[in-house]
Amino acid sequence: MYYVPDGTTRCGFYECVECGERFLSLHTEPVILCPSCGEEPDLEIGPDEEMPKAAETAKLLQIVEGEDVEKMDALLSLAVTGGDYEWI
């Protein structure tokens, strides 16, 4: 699968409030770090700059369980791959 490993039976469906990306994650917390825009902050700062913080901006939309995990993963990956469904 694209977002979660094969055989996953429970995962979280998230949407980032900053970049709008929707993705699946093995986590099921209410808010997590977005894999796109919430990556590691640049720690090369100057003397007058504040230390950057990694903000948790991805909010849980729903918990996906059972057969729906594979279906949701396939649908979300179609958007990322541009509709190339030959790999499914």
C-alpha positions as CSV (number, residue, x, y, z in Angstrom):
1,M,0.0,0.0,0.0
2,Y,1.1,3.6,-0.4
3,Y,0.5,5.3,3.0
4,V,0.4,2.4,5.5
5,P,2.0,-1.1,5.4
6,D,0.2,-4.1,3.9
7,G,-2.0,-5.8,6.5
8,T,-2.8,-2.7,8.5
9,T,-6.3,-3.0,10.1
10,R,-6.6,0.3,11.8
11,C,-5.2,3.8,11.0
12,G,-6.1,7.4,11.2
13,F,-7.3,9.6,8.3
14,Y,-5.8,13.1,8.7
15,E,-5.9,16.5,7.0
16,C,-3.3,19.2,7.5
17,V,-4.8,22.6,8.2
18,E,-1.6,24.3,6.8
19,C,-1.1,22.7,3.4
20,G,-4.4,20.8,3.0
21,E,-2.9,17.4,2.4
22,R,-4.9,14.4,3.3
23,F,-3.1,11.2,4.3
24,L,-3.3,8.0,6.3
25,S,-1.1,7.3,9.4
26,L,-0.7,4.5,11.8
27,H,-1.3,7.0,14.5
28,T,-4.8,7.7,15.9
29,E,-4.1,10.8,18.0
30,P,-6.4,13.8,17.6
31,V,-3.5,16.0,16.2
32,I,-0.1,14.9,14.7
33,L,2.8,16.4,12.8
34,C,2.1,16.7,9.0
35,P,4.6,14.7,7.0
36,S,4.8,17.4,4.3
37,C,4.9,20.8,5.9
38,G,5.7,19.8,9.5
39,E,9.1,18.2,8.7
40,E,12.2,18.8,10.8
41,P,12.7,22.5,11.4
42,D,15.8,24.2,10.0
43,L,18.1,24.5,13.1
44,E,20.6,26.8,11.4
45,I,19.5,30.0,13.0
46,G,21.1,33.3,13.5
47,P,21.8,34.9,16.9
48,D,18.7,37.1,16.8
49,E,16.3,34.3,15.6
50,E,14.1,32.2,17.7
51,M,14.4,28.4,17.7
52,P,11.8,27.0,15.2
53,K,9.1,24.7,16.5
54,A,7.6,21.8,14.8
55,A,3.8,22.4,15.0
56,E,1.3,19.6,14.9
57,T,-1.1,20.7,12.2
58,A,-2.7,17.5,10.9
59,K,-6.1,16.8,12.5
60,L,-7.8,13.5,12.7
61,L,-10.8,13.3,10.4
62,Q,-11.8,9.7,11.2
63,I,-10.4,6.3,12.2
64,V,-10.4,3.8,9.4
65,E,-10.7,0.1,10.2
66,G,-10.8,-3.3,8.5
67,E,-11.2,-3.6,4.7
68,D,-11.7,0.2,4.4
69,V,-8.0,0.8,5.2
70,E,-6.9,-0.8,1.9
71,K,-9.7,1.0,-0.1
72,M,-8.9,4.4,1.5
73,D,-5.2,3.9,0.8
74,A,-5.8,3.1,-2.8
75,L,-8.1,6.1,-3.3
76,L,-5.7,8.6,-1.7
77,S,-2.7,7.2,-3.6
78,L,-4.6,7.7,-6.9
79,A,-4.6,11.5,-6.2
80,V,-0.8,11.4,-5.5
81,T,0.1,9.2,-8.5
82,G,-2.0,11.3,-10.9
83,G,-4.5,8.6,-11.6
84,D,-2.1,5.8,-12.5
85,Y,-4.0,2.9,-11.1
86,E,-1.9,0.1,-12.8
87,W,0.0,-0.6,-9.6
88,I,-3.1,-1.5,-7.6
